Amino acid sequence: MMINEKQGRFKSSTSIYQGSKISLPALKKCLYQGKIRCPSLWSQMQENTFTVILPVVNETYSLRQTVEMIEASSSADVLEYLIVICKKTSIDSRKVIEEIVNHYGSKVRVHDQVLPFLGGAMRECFDLAKGTHLIMMASDLETNPEQVPQMIALSRQQPDWI
């Protein structure tokens, strides 16, 4: 199948494909599997931009440190940070998030999740992410931000593996 520029819009969270909506992750998967051919969409996919997803409940210092460590090593590759908050997110965490937004500006988006639990937050983020690749990080440094450059390098070597 071949789609043209008018049929497919890659920049929104949902794309139009043959008159029906398809989620951005589903469109990316179809492009990688060769089920859809569209040269301009494929070239956008080859740019390998990254969205870092950071779910937050009560993290403060570790959240700030996570963002700073990723920025120090991979700022040019990270398109955006998608910080996910919920009803249980502490006031202190929300203050730190506000500071991060003020410091990094439009590179940081905050999403108030609707679906329950961490799984619900991740499902929502898959549709909201603007990057071609997602990096899911724990905001409490449980996942090591120092490994992000290796993740990015691996995704460039084999973009369809990740």
Phi, psi and chi 1 to 4 in degrees:
 res  aa     phi    psi   chi1   chi2   chi3   chi4
   1 MET       -  144.3  -80.3  179.2 -109.0      -
   2 MET  -125.8  132.4 -178.2   76.1  163.0      -
   3 ILE  -119.4  153.1   61.1  174.6      -      -
   4 ASN  -109.4 -179.7   63.0   33.4      -      -
   5 GLU   -58.4  -36.8  -52.2  -50.7  -50.0      -
   6 LYS   -72.8  -28.6  -66.7  177.0 -175.6  171.8
   7 GLN   -82.3  -29.8  -71.8  174.4  -49.9      -
   8 GLY  -122.2  126.8      -      -      -      -
   9 ARG  -116.4  117.5  -67.5 -171.1  -50.4  -94.0
  10 PHE   -90.5  -16.3 -172.0   59.6      -      -
  11 LYS   -83.7  -14.5  -68.9 -171.6  166.9   67.4
  12 SER   -94.2  170.5   65.2      -      -      -
  13 SER   -73.8  -20.7   63.3      -      -      -
  14 THR  -127.2  150.3   58.0      -      -      -
  15 SER  -120.0  155.0  -65.5      -      -      -
  16 ILE   -96.0  123.5  -54.7  -59.1      -      -
  17 TYR  -133.7  115.6  174.0   66.0      -      -
  18 GLN    48.1   46.5  -66.2 -175.9  -16.4      -
  19 GLY    81.9   -3.0      -      -      -      -
  20 SER  -122.8  156.6   62.7      -      -      -
  21 LYS   -81.8  141.5  -74.0 -171.9  176.5 -176.8
  22 ILE  -135.1  137.4 -178.5  171.6      -      -
  23 SER   -67.3  152.8   70.9      -      -      -
  24 LEU   -59.0  -44.4 -173.0   55.8      -      -
  25 PRO   -60.9  -38.2  -25.0   34.4      -      -
  26 ALA   -66.3  -38.4      -      -      -      -
  27 LEU   -64.5  -43.1  177.1   61.9      -      -
  28 LYS   -60.4  -43.8  -70.0  176.4 -173.5  177.9
  29 LYS   -62.4  -43.4 -176.2  176.1  179.7 -178.8
  30 CYS   -63.6  -38.9  -71.1      -      -      -
  31 LEU   -63.7  -46.4  -77.9  166.9      -      -
  32 TYR   -64.0  -35.9  -83.1  127.4      -      -
  33 GLN   -82.3   -6.0  -67.9  175.1  -15.0      -
  34 GLY    80.7   11.0      -      -      -      -
  35 LYS   -73.9  -25.3  -67.1  178.2 -178.6  174.5
  36 ILE  -125.8  133.9  -62.0  173.6      -      -
  37 ARG  -115.9  122.3  -69.0 -171.6  -33.4 -109.4
  38 CYS  -152.9  104.4 -177.3      -      -      -
  39 PRO   -54.5  -40.8  -24.8   33.3      -      -
  40 SER   -71.4  -36.8   67.7      -      -      -
  41 LEU   -66.9  -41.0  -69.3 -179.5      -      -
  42 TRP   -62.5  -40.3 -176.3 -108.7      -      -
  43 SER   -66.4  -34.7   67.2      -      -      -
  44 GLN   -65.0  -36.8  -72.1  179.7   38.6      -
  45 MET   -66.1  -32.4  -69.6  -70.1  -68.3      -
  46 GLN   -71.9  -12.8  -62.4  -53.5  -52.3      -
  47 GLU   -67.2  -20.2  -67.7  174.0    9.8      -
  48 ASN    48.9   72.6  -75.0    6.7      -      -
  49 THR  -100.2  152.7   56.4      -      -      -
  50 PHE  -123.7  135.3  -62.3   85.2      -      -
  51 THR  -107.1  126.1  -65.0      -      -      -
  52 VAL   -99.0  120.0  177.3      -      -      -
  53 ILE   -96.6  126.1  -60.3  172.2      -      -
  54 LEU  -127.9   96.3  -64.4  163.7      -      -
  55 PRO   -74.7  137.6   16.1  -17.5      -      -
  56 VAL  -130.6  131.9  177.8      -      -      -
  57 VAL  -118.9  -60.6  176.9      -      -      -
  58 ASN  -136.3   17.4   59.5    4.3      -      -
  59 GLU   -80.7  140.2  -60.5   81.0    7.0      -
  60 THR  -128.0  -80.1   54.3      -      -      -
  61 TYR   -58.0  -44.1  174.0   76.4      -      -
  62 SER   -66.6  -33.5   59.7      -      -      -
  63 LEU   -63.8  -49.4  170.6   62.6      -      -
  64 ARG   -58.8  -44.2 -176.5 -178.6  -67.5  115.6
  65 GLN   -65.7  -38.8 -169.4  174.0    8.8      -
  66 THR   -59.2  -49.6  -61.7      -      -      -
  67 VAL   -63.2  -44.6  173.5      -      -      -
  68 GLU   -62.0  -41.3  -71.5  171.9   -3.5      -
  69 MET   -66.2  -40.5  -69.1  172.5   73.6      -
  70 ILE   -69.0  -41.9  -65.6  170.6      -      -
  71 GLU   -61.3  -39.3  -83.9  -65.0  -63.5      -
  72 ALA   -64.7  -34.2      -      -      -      -
  73 SER  -102.3  -23.7   65.2      -      -      -
  74 SER  -143.0   26.7  -53.3      -      -      -
  75 SER   -55.4  -41.7  178.9      -      -      -
  76 ALA   -67.4  -25.6      -      -      -      -
  77 ASP   -90.2  -22.3  -62.9  -49.9      -      -
  78 VAL   -86.9  115.9  174.2      -      -      -
  79 LEU   -74.7  -40.7  176.1   67.6      -      -
  80 GLU  -160.0  157.8   66.1  176.7  -17.3      -
  81 TYR  -109.6  126.2  -65.8   92.1      -      -
  82 LEU  -109.6  101.5 -172.6   51.2      -      -
  83 ILE   -92.6  123.9  -61.9  175.7      -      -
  84 VAL  -106.0  123.8 -174.0      -      -      -
  85 ILE  -115.3  164.7   61.0  172.7      -      -
  86 CYS  -140.5 -177.5   63.7      -      -      -
  87 LYS   -61.3  -30.1  -67.3  175.1 -174.6  171.8
  88 LYS   -83.4   -5.4  -66.0 -178.9 -179.1  179.8
  89 THR   -63.0  127.7  -58.6      -      -      -
  90 SER   -69.0  158.6   71.2      -      -      -
  91 ILE   -62.8  -41.2  -66.4  170.8      -      -
  92 ASP   -61.7  -41.2  -70.0  -20.9      -      -
  93 SER   -63.8  -41.2  -66.6      -      -      -
  94 ARG   -63.5  -35.2  -70.3  173.2 -171.7  -98.3
  95 LYS   -66.1  -42.7  -71.9  177.9 -176.3  175.3
  96 VAL   -64.5  -41.0  169.7      -      -      -
  97 ILE   -59.9  -43.1  -67.5  167.4      -      -
  98 GLU   -60.7  -41.1 -172.4  175.8  -31.3      -
  99 GLU   -62.8  -42.3  -67.5  169.9   10.7      -
 100 ILE   -63.9  -43.8  -68.1  170.0      -      -
 101 VAL   -61.1  -43.6  168.9      -      -      -
 102 ASN   -63.7  -35.3  -70.5  -23.1      -      -
 103 HIS   -77.1  -44.2 -173.1  -92.0      -      -
 104 TYR  -100.9   -6.2  -64.8  103.1      -      -
 105 GLY    62.4 -133.2      -      -      -      -
 106 SER   -70.1   -6.4   62.3      -      -      -
 107 LYS   -73.8  -12.6 -165.8  169.4 -172.4  174.2
 108 VAL  -116.6  128.1  178.0      -      -      -
 109 ARG  -119.8  143.4  -70.7 -167.7  -58.8  150.5
 110 VAL  -113.8  131.2  179.6      -      -      -
 111 HIS  -123.2  127.9  172.6   67.1      -      -
 112 ASP   -91.3  107.7 -162.7   -7.5      -      -
 113 GLN   -66.8  150.5   78.3  178.0   78.3      -
 114 VAL  -107.7  -46.8  176.5      -      -      -
 115 LEU   -70.0  149.1  -63.5  175.1      -      -
 116 PRO   -76.9  153.8   27.7  -34.0      -      -
 117 PHE    66.3  179.4  -50.7  112.8      -      -
 118 LEU   -64.4  -38.9 -179.2   59.5      -      -
 119 GLY   -60.2  -40.6      -      -      -      -
 120 GLY   -65.3  -40.4      -      -      -      -
 121 ALA   -61.6  -44.2      -      -      -      -
 122 MET   -64.7  -42.4  -68.2  -61.3  115.6      -
 123 ARG   -59.1  -42.9  -76.2 -179.4   48.7 -156.2
 124 GLU   -65.1  -40.9  -69.6  177.0   24.3      -
 125 CYS   -65.9  -32.6  -71.8      -      -      -
 126 PHE   -58.7  -36.6  -67.5  156.4      -      -
 127 ASP   -82.8  -24.0  -74.5  -25.9      -      -
 128 LEU   -87.3  -24.9  -65.5  171.1      -      -
 129 ALA   -62.2  138.9      -      -      -      -
 130 LYS   -97.5  -18.3  -66.5  178.7 -178.1  176.2
 131 GLY   -74.6  160.2      -      -      -      -
 132 THR   -76.5  -22.9   58.9      -      -      -
 133 HIS  -129.8  149.1  -68.9   73.1      -      -
 134 LEU  -113.6  139.3  -53.8  178.9      -      -
 135 ILE  -118.9  114.6  -60.4  172.6      -      -
 136 MET   -95.3  116.1  -63.6  176.8  -80.6      -
 137 MET  -118.4  146.8  -61.8  -67.8  -64.5      -
 138 ALA   -82.8  138.1      -      -      -      -
 139 SER   -79.6   -1.9  -59.2      -      -      -
 140 ASP  -105.8   17.9   59.7    1.4      -      -
 141 LEU    68.0   15.1  -63.2  171.8      -      -
 142 GLU   -64.7  -38.9 -174.3  176.4  -39.6      -
 143 THR   -95.8  134.1   50.6      -      -      -
 144 ASN   -80.1  114.2 -172.4   -5.8      -      -
 145 PRO   -62.5  -20.2  -18.9   28.7      -      -
 146 GLU   -69.4  -13.8  -67.8  174.3  -12.2      -
 147 GLN   -88.1   -6.3  -66.9  177.8  -20.2      -
 148 VAL   -59.6  -44.7  169.1      -      -      -
 149 PRO   -58.4  -36.8  -24.9   34.0      -      -
 150 GLN   -67.5  -39.1  -69.0   98.2   -7.5      -
 151 MET   -61.2  -44.1  -68.7 -180.0 -157.6      -
 152 ILE   -65.0  -44.3  -69.5  171.8      -      -
 153 ALA   -60.9  -43.4      -      -      -      -
 154 LEU   -63.8  -40.3 -178.6   60.1      -      -
 155 SER   -67.0  -27.8   74.4      -      -      -
 156 ARG   -74.9  -34.3  -70.7 -142.3  164.4   95.1
 157 GLN   -71.2  -41.4  -68.1  169.3    1.1      -
 158 GLN  -136.1   75.1  -60.3  -66.7  -24.7      -
 159 PRO   -62.5  -24.1   19.7  -27.6      -      -
 160 ASP   -88.1   -4.6   56.3  -24.0      -      -
 161 TRP   -81.4  -25.8  -76.3   11.3      -      -
 162 ILE  -108.6      -  -62.2  178.6      -      -
